């Protein structure tokens, strides 16, 4: 049960990280003020939001590993495992060429 809860939290954070810039841009009527140039990937397509999500997840994982003061009632280890799984999928997604419909 705890693993499901941690997984849901990680997925929610990931979804928010990916969606927040475009939602804010729509709300503000244009591009976000901190909009970055798309990053080139191995596949040649830009995936800046995925790259940003990877950075955030890696920072969160480092915090949990090094700075979190306790095991957070068993959730710390599960969260790190779920972050590793999410990172694996995001790195694979970065290899896919970006195409718009």
ZAFIBA-580392 format. One line per 8 residues: number of its first residue (from 1); for each residue x, y, z of N, C-alpha, C. Coordinates in nm, 2 decimals. Atoms other than C-alpha are relative to their C-alpha. Layout:
REM ZAFIBA-580392
NUM) X/Y/Z/X/Y/Z/X/Y/Z ~ ... $
//
This chain:
REM ZAFIBA-580392
1) 0.08/-0.12/0.00/0.00/0.00/0.00/0.09/0.13/0.00 ~ -0.09/-0.12/-0.01/0.28/0.24/0.09/0.07/0.02/-0.14 ~ -0.07/-0.02/0.13/0.46/0.17/-0.24/-0.09/0.06/-0.10 ~ 0.10/-0.06/0.09/0.14/0.25/-0.43/-0.01/0.15/0.02 ~ 0.01/-0.14/-0.03/0.11/0.58/-0.25/0.13/0.08/-0.04 ~ -0.13/-0.07/0.04/0.48/0.67/-0.31/0.00/0.01/-0.15 ~ 0.00/-0.01/0.14/0.44/0.58/-0.67/-0.09/0.10/-0.05 ~ 0.09/-0.11/0.04/0.14/0.80/-0.71/0.05/0.14/0.02 $
9) -0.06/-0.13/-0.03/0.32/1.09/-0.55/0.11/0.03/-0.10 ~ -0.11/-0.02/0.10/0.63/1.04/-0.78/-0.06/0.03/-0.13 ~ 0.06/-0.02/0.13/0.40/1.02/-1.08/-0.07/0.14/-0.01 ~ 0.07/-0.13/-0.01/0.20/1.33/-0.97/0.11/0.11/-0.02 ~ -0.10/-0.10/0.00/0.52/1.53/-0.92/0.06/0.01/-0.15 ~ -0.05/0.00/0.13/0.65/1.42/-1.26/-0.09/0.06/-0.10 ~ 0.10/-0.06/0.09/0.33/1.51/-1.44/-0.01/0.15/0.02 ~ 0.00/-0.15/-0.02/0.32/1.85/-1.27/0.12/0.06/-0.06 $
17) -0.12/-0.06/0.05/0.68/1.91/-1.36/0.00/0.01/-0.16 ~ 0.01/-0.01/0.15/0.61/1.83/-1.73/-0.11/0.09/-0.05 ~ 0.11/-0.08/0.05/0.28/2.01/-1.75/0.00/0.15/0.04 ~ 0.01/-0.13/-0.05/0.33/2.32/-1.54/0.05/0.12/-0.09 ~ -0.04/-0.11/0.09/0.53/2.54/-1.79/-0.11/0.03/-0.11 ~ 0.10/-0.03/0.11/0.27/2.49/-2.07/-0.13/0.05/0.06 ~ 0.12/-0.06/-0.07/-0.02/2.55/-1.83/0.02/0.14/0.03 ~ -0.03/-0.14/-0.03/0.14/2.87/-1.71/0.00/0.08/-0.12 $
25) -0.01/-0.08/0.12/0.21/2.98/-2.06/-0.14/0.03/-0.06 ~ 0.13/-0.02/0.05/-0.15/2.93/-2.16/-0.08/0.10/0.09 ~ 0.06/-0.09/-0.09/-0.27/3.11/-1.85/0.04/0.15/-0.02 ~ -0.06/-0.13/0.02/-0.04/3.40/-1.92/-0.02/0.06/-0.14 ~ 0.02/-0.04/0.14/-0.12/3.41/-2.29/0.12/0.01/-0.09 ~ -0.12/0.00/0.08/0.22/3.34/-2.42/0.10/-0.10/0.05 ~ -0.10/0.09/-0.05/0.55/3.16/-2.36/0.04/0.04/0.14 ~ -0.05/-0.03/-0.14/0.68/3.14/-2.00/0.12/0.09/-0.01 $
33) -0.11/-0.09/0.00/0.93/3.40/-1.90/0.13/-0.07/0.00 ~ -0.12/0.08/-0.01/1.19/3.14/-1.83/0.01/-0.10/-0.11 ~ 0.00/0.10/0.10/1.14/2.95/-2.15/0.14/-0.02/-0.05 ~ -0.13/0.04/0.04/1.45/2.77/-2.26/-0.01/-0.05/-0.15 ~ 0.00/0.06/0.13/1.56/2.67/-2.61/-0.01/-0.15/0.02 ~ 0.01/0.15/-0.01/1.48/2.31/-2.68/0.14/-0.06/-0.01 ~ -0.13/0.07/0.00/1.77/2.07/-2.61/0.00/-0.10/-0.10 ~ -0.01/0.10/0.10/1.89/1.85/-2.88/0.03/-0.13/0.07 $
41) -0.02/0.13/-0.06/1.88/1.48/-2.80/0.07/-0.09/-0.10 ~ -0.06/0.10/0.09/2.04/1.17/-2.95/-0.09/-0.02/-0.12 ~ 0.10/0.02/0.11/1.72/1.13/-3.16/-0.01/0.13/-0.08 ~ 0.00/-0.12/0.08/1.76/1.49/-3.28/-0.12/0.09/0.04 ~ 0.12/-0.08/-0.04/1.43/1.62/-3.12/0.02/0.06/0.14 ~ -0.01/-0.07/-0.13/1.39/1.86/-2.83/-0.09/-0.06/0.10 ~ 0.08/0.05/-0.11/1.27/1.73/-2.50/0.04/0.08/0.13 ~ -0.05/-0.08/-0.11/1.34/2.02/-2.26/-0.08/-0.03/0.13 $
49) 0.07/0.03/-0.12/1.06/1.93/-2.02/0.04/-0.13/0.07 ~ -0.05/0.13/-0.06/1.18/1.57/-1.98/0.13/0.02/0.06 ~ -0.13/-0.03/-0.06/1.53/1.70/-1.92/-0.02/0.07/0.13 ~ 0.02/-0.07/-0.12/1.40/1.93/-1.66/-0.06/-0.09/0.11 ~ 0.05/0.10/-0.10/1.20/1.65/-1.49/0.11/-0.09/0.05 ~ -0.12/0.09/-0.04/1.52/1.43/-1.49/0.08/0.08/0.11 ~ -0.08/-0.07/-0.10/1.71/1.71/-1.31/-0.07/0.01/0.13 ~ 0.07/-0.01/-0.13/1.44/1.76/-1.05/-0.01/-0.13/0.07 $
57) 0.00/0.13/-0.07/1.41/1.39/-0.98/0.14/-0.04/0.05 ~ -0.14/0.03/-0.05/1.79/1.35/-0.95/0.03/0.09/0.12 ~ -0.02/-0.09/-0.12/1.80/1.65/-0.71/-0.08/-0.06/0.12 ~ 0.09/0.05/-0.10/1.51/1.50/-0.51/0.06/-0.13/0.06 ~ -0.06/0.12/-0.04/1.68/1.16/-0.50/0.13/0.03/0.09 ~ -0.12/-0.04/-0.08/2.01/1.32/-0.37/-0.04/0.05/0.13 ~ 0.05/-0.05/-0.13/1.82/1.50/-0.10/-0.04/-0.11/0.09 ~ 0.05/0.12/-0.08/1.65/1.18/0.01/0.12/-0.08/0.05 $
65) -0.11/0.09/-0.04/1.98/0.99/0.01/0.09/0.07/0.10 ~ -0.11/-0.07/-0.08/2.20/1.26/0.18/-0.06/0.09/0.11 ~ 0.04/-0.11/-0.09/1.99/1.52/0.36/-0.12/-0.04/0.08 ~ 0.11/0.03/-0.08/1.67/1.36/0.48/0.04/-0.06/0.13 ~ -0.04/0.03/-0.13/1.70/1.32/0.85/-0.03/-0.14/0.05 ~ 0.04/0.14/-0.05/1.52/0.98/0.89/-0.05/-0.07/-0.12 ~ 0.05/0.08/0.11/1.37/0.71/0.68/-0.15/0.03/-0.04 ~ 0.14/-0.05/0.03/1.03/0.89/0.67/-0.10/-0.11/0.01 $
73) 0.09/0.12/-0.03/0.85/0.59/0.82/0.00/-0.10/-0.11 ~ -0.01/0.10/0.11/0.98/0.36/0.54/-0.03/0.05/-0.14 ~ 0.03/-0.06/0.13/0.88/0.59/0.26/0.12/0.04/-0.08 ~ -0.12/-0.05/0.06/1.23/0.71/0.19/0.06/-0.10/-0.10 ~ -0.05/0.11/0.09/1.36/0.38/0.04/-0.09/-0.02/-0.12 ~ 0.10/0.02/0.11/1.04/0.33/-0.16/0.00/0.11/-0.10 ~ -0.01/-0.11/0.09/1.06/0.68/-0.30/0.12/0.00/-0.08 ~ -0.13/0.01/0.08/1.42/0.64/-0.41/-0.01/-0.11/-0.11 $
81) 0.02/0.11/0.10/1.33/0.31/-0.58/-0.09/0.05/-0.11 ~ 0.09/-0.05/0.10/1.04/0.48/-0.76/0.06/0.11/-0.09 ~ -0.07/-0.11/0.08/1.25/0.78/-0.86/0.09/-0.07/-0.10 ~ -0.09/0.07/0.09/1.51/0.54/-1.01/-0.08/-0.06/-0.12 ~ 0.08/0.06/0.11/1.23/0.36/-1.21/-0.05/0.11/-0.09 ~ 0.04/-0.11/0.08/1.10/0.70/-1.33/0.11/0.05/-0.08 ~ -0.12/-0.05/0.08/1.45/0.81/-1.43/0.03/-0.09/-0.11 ~ -0.03/0.10/0.11/1.50/0.49/-1.63/-0.09/0.03/-0.12 $
89) 0.09/-0.02/0.11/1.19/0.56/-1.83/0.02/0.13/-0.07 ~ -0.03/-0.13/0.06/1.27/0.93/-1.88/0.12/0.00/-0.08 ~ -0.13/0.01/0.08/1.62/0.85/-2.00/-0.03/-0.07/-0.13 ~ 0.04/0.07/0.12/1.46/0.60/-2.25/-0.08/0.10/-0.09 ~ 0.08/-0.09/0.08/1.21/0.87/-2.36/0.09/0.11/-0.07 ~ -0.09/-0.10/0.06/1.50/1.11/-2.42/0.06/-0.05/-0.13 ~ -0.06/0.06/0.12/1.63/0.87/-2.69/-0.10/0.00/-0.11 ~ 0.10/0.01/0.10/1.30/0.88/-2.88/0.00/0.14/-0.07 $
97) 0.00/-0.12/0.07/1.29/1.14/-3.15/-0.14/0.07/0.02 ~ 0.12/-0.08/-0.03/1.04/1.42/-3.08/-0.07/0.04/-0.13 ~ 0.08/-0.03/0.12/0.77/1.45/-3.34/-0.14/0.06/0.05 ~ 0.13/-0.06/-0.03/0.46/1.67/-3.33/-0.10/-0.05/-0.10 ~ 0.11/0.05/0.10/0.13/1.54/-3.48/-0.03/0.10/-0.10 $
//
